[in-house]
Amino acid sequence: MPQFLAGSLQRHVRTTHQAMTMTSTPATAPSTADERTGNVKSKFVRIKQLRADGLVCFEFAIGWPELFVDLMLPRAAFDDFCVRQQVQLLSD
């Protein structure tokens, strides 16, 4: 891995860890069976940005819409991804 990329990744991880530590709140116990187990058949997408270079920046979640990963795909691949995953589109 190039040195500049490794340093950037380390700073990102450190910053992300600090942000998570500073904003973490105590977890409360889920009240229903669905909340405890999640519905892994439910998949969610929230579009964050449509970039000028054709990439779609979006959040993807399985089961719990508040627990997601950030992804980027070209528009055609994003559309295919949404169809194949049968996602529910979320708004901000």
N, C-alpha and C positions, 0 to 999 in steps of 0.2 A: 504494500500500500504506500503510495507516495507520502512523503513526510508532511506536506501541507494538508493533505486529506486526513491523515491520522491525527494531527493536531486539532483540526477543525472538529472532527468526530469526538475527540476527548473533551473539548470545550462544550460541545452540544450535550454530551452525556452528563457532564458535571452541572451545567446550567439546568438541564431537565430534572436531574436528581434534586437540586436545590429547590426548584419550583415545586416539585412534588412534595418535598419535605415541608416547605413553608405553607402549602395550601391543603395538606391532608387534614381530614376531619375524622373523628371516630366513626366507625361503621356501626350501623344499627342492624339488628337481626331482621331478615326478611319476614314479612307477616304471613305470606301465603306460600303454598308449595310451588306455584309457578314462579314466584319471585326468587325462591331459593334455588331452583333448578334451572331457570331460564328456559325459553323455548328456542332450542337451537335450530328449529325450522324457520324461524323468523330472521330475516336478514335485512339490514338497513343501510341506506346510502344517503349521505348529506353532501351535496356539492358545495365546495368552499370557494373554488376559483376556476374560471375558464380562461386559460392563459392564451396570449397572442400566438404562441408557438404551436397551438393545437392540443396541448395537454390539458386534461381535466384533473384538478386536484380535488380529492374527495375523502370523506371519512367512511369506513366500512365497519359494520358491527354485526355480530351474530348473537342472537339471544337477548342481549341487553344493549339498547341503543346508546346508552351513556358510556359504554366501554368499547372503544373503537381503535382502529389503526388508520393512519393517514396514508393514502396511496395516490399515485399519479399514473394515468394511462392516456394514450392518444384517444381522441374522441370516438373513433370507430371501435377500438378495443374496449373502451368504457361502456359503450352501448351494448356490445356483445356480452360483456361481464354482467351487466345488470339483467339482461334477459336470461342468461344461463343460471344466475344465482337467484332469480325471481325476487329481487329486492323490493323493499318498500321505500319510496323516496321520502326523506324527511326534510322539513323546512327549518330555517334557522330559528 
